[in-house]
């Protein structure tokens, strides 16, 4: 059964969706650790409540990013992960770190990539008057929010939407999509090869 390590920085609602899917058997894997770069976040409580090791590697306790990432890597690797899941992990990762987990690290991003990488996606959607918004799961590569896209879900933007309402709508989609993609990986259906995402032996092409 594949080992999953989840990295978080906050509330951990996507983490909860993945925990729930593991508990129901929808994900054929086990979460061997949840690691946060912030010590006092609710996501760590979610992990502890599910009897999953909940660990803080506080980035403020290190001299620089390199030292932090070294400690983070050592902590992750103790759990021998087959998959590393970024679930609201709000640290930009170095290419060395990404390379270490290349092909087995996933991220979820609240936009229809390649649109709106980075932060404040809901605000940017509203400012640009977009009629469609969504979320993307992708393999992590050295380019910020730029790795090959695995799956997306879209929503309609209505005239009365706010940043808060968009966030709620997007999170509802994420809580369905992310566990589904994790289950593909754990079942051996999803792979990273030749710099692309492959599902059931076929390369995934962005629609």
Backbone torsions as a table, in degrees:
resi	resn	phi	psi	omega
1	UNK	NA	126.1	-175.6
2	UNK	-62.0	142.0	174.7
3	UNK	-88.4	131.0	179.0
4	UNK	-116.9	130.9	169.7
5	UNK	-113.3	128.7	-177.8
6	UNK	-109.0	130.9	176.9
7	UNK	-106.6	131.4	-176.9
8	UNK	-134.6	166.8	172.4
9	UNK	-133.4	-0.4	-172.2
10	UNK	-153.8	-133.0	-170.7
11	UNK	-63.6	-35.6	175.1
12	UNK	79.9	37.3	-179.6
13	UNK	-71.2	-36.4	174.6
14	UNK	-68.5	-36.5	173.5
15	UNK	-56.0	-45.5	-179.0
16	UNK	-60.9	-41.0	179.1
17	UNK	-61.5	-37.6	179.7
18	UNK	-73.0	-42.6	176.1
19	UNK	-56.3	-47.2	-178.7
20	UNK	-60.1	-40.6	-178.1
21	UNK	-70.7	-32.4	173.9
22	UNK	-66.7	-43.0	-176.5
23	UNK	-66.9	-31.9	179.2
24	UNK	-85.4	-8.1	-178.1
25	UNK	88.4	1.1	178.6
26	UNK	-67.2	-29.1	172.5
27	UNK	-108.2	121.1	-179.9
28	UNK	-87.5	68.1	-179.0
29	UNK	-159.5	175.1	177.1
30	UNK	-129.4	137.3	175.9
31	UNK	-83.4	110.6	-174.7
32	UNK	-89.3	-18.3	175.8
33	UNK	-165.9	151.8	169.2
34	UNK	-121.5	126.6	-174.7
35	UNK	-123.9	131.2	178.5
36	UNK	-120.1	145.8	173.6
37	UNK	-85.2	-1.6	175.5
38	UNK	-124.6	131.5	-171.6
39	UNK	-75.4	-26.5	-169.5
40	UNK	-111.2	44.3	-177.1
41	UNK	-104.7	153.4	-175.2
42	UNK	-66.8	-28.0	179.1
43	UNK	-57.1	-34.9	177.9
44	UNK	-66.9	-34.9	176.3
45	UNK	-66.5	-38.4	176.8
46	UNK	-58.6	-44.2	-179.0
47	UNK	-64.1	-48.2	-178.6
48	UNK	-60.3	-38.4	179.6
49	UNK	-62.9	-30.5	179.5
50	UNK	-93.0	13.5	180.0
51	UNK	59.3	36.6	175.9
52	UNK	-106.9	134.4	176.3
53	UNK	-52.7	125.1	-176.5
54	UNK	-116.3	114.1	-168.4
55	UNK	-126.1	136.9	173.4
56	UNK	-106.6	128.2	168.6
57	UNK	-116.9	90.8	-168.7
58	UNK	-73.7	113.3	-175.2
59	UNK	-64.7	-20.9	-178.4
60	UNK	-75.2	-10.1	-177.9
61	UNK	-90.9	4.4	-177.0
62	UNK	-117.4	151.1	-175.4
63	UNK	-66.1	-35.0	-177.5
64	UNK	-156.6	177.6	-176.8
65	UNK	-63.1	-36.9	-177.7
66	UNK	-61.1	-45.6	179.2
67	UNK	-65.1	-42.0	178.6
68	UNK	-60.3	-48.1	-177.1
69	UNK	-66.0	-32.5	177.4
70	UNK	-63.4	-45.9	178.5
71	UNK	-65.8	-39.6	179.8
72	UNK	-64.0	-44.5	179.4
73	UNK	-60.5	-45.3	-179.7
74	UNK	-60.7	-40.7	-179.7
75	UNK	-66.9	-47.2	179.6
76	UNK	-59.2	-46.0	-171.5
77	UNK	-70.1	-18.6	173.1
78	UNK	-58.8	-26.8	-175.4
79	UNK	-98.6	6.1	174.9
80	UNK	44.2	61.2	-174.2
81	UNK	-73.9	140.1	166.7
82	UNK	-85.6	-22.7	-178.2
83	UNK	-145.9	133.9	173.3
84	UNK	-112.2	123.3	-175.4
85	UNK	-111.4	120.0	174.1
86	UNK	-88.7	115.1	-177.7
87	UNK	-123.6	82.4	-175.8
88	UNK	73.0	37.4	177.4
89	UNK	-90.1	114.3	-165.8
90	UNK	-102.5	41.2	173.8
91	UNK	-120.0	133.8	174.4
92	UNK	-75.4	129.9	-172.0
93	UNK	-100.4	142.8	-179.7
94	UNK	-72.1	159.8	178.8
95	UNK	-63.6	-30.7	178.5
96	UNK	-65.1	-44.1	179.1
97	UNK	-62.9	-47.2	-178.9
98	UNK	-61.2	-42.2	-178.6
99	UNK	-60.6	-35.7	-178.6
100	UNK	-61.6	-32.6	-177.9
101	UNK	-113.8	17.7	-174.4
102	UNK	-58.6	130.1	178.8
103	UNK	90.1	-8.5	176.8
104	UNK	-136.1	27.5	175.5
105	UNK	-128.3	126.2	-179.7
106	UNK	-112.3	152.8	173.7
107	UNK	-137.5	151.7	171.9
108	UNK	-116.8	137.3	-175.0
109	UNK	-132.2	134.4	-174.6
110	UNK	-82.9	60.5	169.6
111	UNK	-161.9	168.5	174.4
112	UNK	-87.5	82.8	-179.8
113	UNK	-55.6	147.2	9.8
114	UNK	-80.9	7.3	175.3
115	UNK	-70.0	140.4	168.9
116	UNK	53.9	59.1	166.8
117	UNK	-68.3	163.1	178.1
118	UNK	85.3	-151.7	-169.6
119	UNK	-97.7	172.4	172.4
120	UNK	57.0	41.8	-175.3
121	UNK	-65.7	-38.9	-177.0
122	UNK	-65.9	-41.2	178.4
123	UNK	-62.1	-42.1	-177.3
124	UNK	-67.7	-36.2	176.6
125	UNK	-61.5	-45.5	-179.7
126	UNK	-66.4	-43.6	-178.3
127	UNK	-62.4	-32.8	-178.2
128	UNK	-91.2	0.4	176.5
129	UNK	67.4	28.1	-179.7
130	UNK	-65.8	144.4	177.2
131	UNK	-94.1	-13.0	-177.7
132	UNK	-131.6	143.3	179.4
133	UNK	-143.2	172.8	179.7
134	UNK	178.5	-162.3	-178.4
135	UNK	-139.6	151.8	-176.2
136	UNK	-133.1	137.4	169.0
137	UNK	-107.6	132.5	-177.1
138	UNK	-144.2	157.0	168.6
139	UNK	-69.5	144.7	-178.8
140	UNK	-87.6	126.9	170.9
141	UNK	-124.1	-179.6	-174.4
142	UNK	-65.3	-22.6	179.8
143	UNK	-80.9	127.3	-176.9
144	UNK	-55.9	122.0	179.3
145	UNK	52.9	28.0	-172.5
146	UNK	-116.0	4.2	-178.9
147	UNK	-72.1	167.4	-176.3
148	UNK	-59.6	131.7	-177.0
149	UNK	-76.6	134.3	-180.0
150	UNK	-98.2	-47.5	-176.6
151	UNK	-158.1	152.1	178.5
152	UNK	-138.0	153.0	170.6
153	UNK	-128.3	139.7	-178.8
154	UNK	-119.6	156.9	175.7
155	UNK	-132.1	159.9	174.1
156	UNK	-87.7	139.5	174.8
157	UNK	-95.3	124.9	-179.1
158	UNK	-101.7	166.7	-174.7
159	UNK	-62.0	-28.6	-176.0
160	UNK	-97.9	8.7	180.0
161	UNK	-68.3	145.2	174.1
162	UNK	-121.2	174.5	175.4
163	UNK	-56.5	-40.9	-177.0
164	UNK	-67.4	-43.4	-178.4
165	UNK	-68.7	-36.7	176.5
166	UNK	-64.0	-41.4	179.4
167	UNK	-59.7	-43.2	179.6
168	UNK	-62.9	-45.8	-179.3
169	UNK	-62.5	-43.5	-178.3
170	UNK	-65.9	-41.6	-179.2
171	UNK	-63.2	-36.4	176.7
172	UNK	-58.9	-41.9	178.2
173	UNK	-67.5	-41.9	-177.7
174	UNK	-61.8	-39.4	-175.8
175	UNK	-68.3	-17.9	172.8
176	UNK	-92.0	-42.9	-171.5
177	UNK	-72.8	-44.5	-172.6
178	UNK	-64.4	-48.2	177.0
179	UNK	-59.4	-34.6	179.7
180	UNK	-63.2	-45.7	-179.7
181	UNK	-66.3	-40.6	177.4
182	UNK	-60.2	-39.0	179.5
183	UNK	-66.1	-37.2	176.1
184	UNK	-58.7	-44.3	-178.7
185	UNK	-63.9	-47.2	-176.4
186	UNK	-65.6	-27.0	178.4
187	UNK	-88.1	3.8	178.0
188	UNK	78.3	9.3	-179.2
189	UNK	-82.5	-27.9	-174.5
190	UNK	-106.8	129.3	179.8
191	UNK	-139.3	158.8	173.2
192	UNK	-113.8	116.9	175.6
193	UNK	-151.4	147.9	-177.9
194	UNK	55.2	33.0	178.3
195	UNK	73.0	12.7	-178.2
196	UNK	-127.0	161.5	170.9
197	UNK	-90.7	133.8	178.7
198	UNK	-122.2	135.0	176.2
199	UNK	-124.4	125.5	-179.2
200	UNK	51.8	46.2	174.8
201	UNK	70.8	8.8	176.9
202	UNK	-119.3	138.9	176.9
203	UNK	-66.6	139.6	178.3
204	UNK	-86.3	121.6	176.3
205	UNK	-105.4	134.9	-178.3
206	UNK	-61.7	129.7	-178.9
207	UNK	-79.5	NA	NA
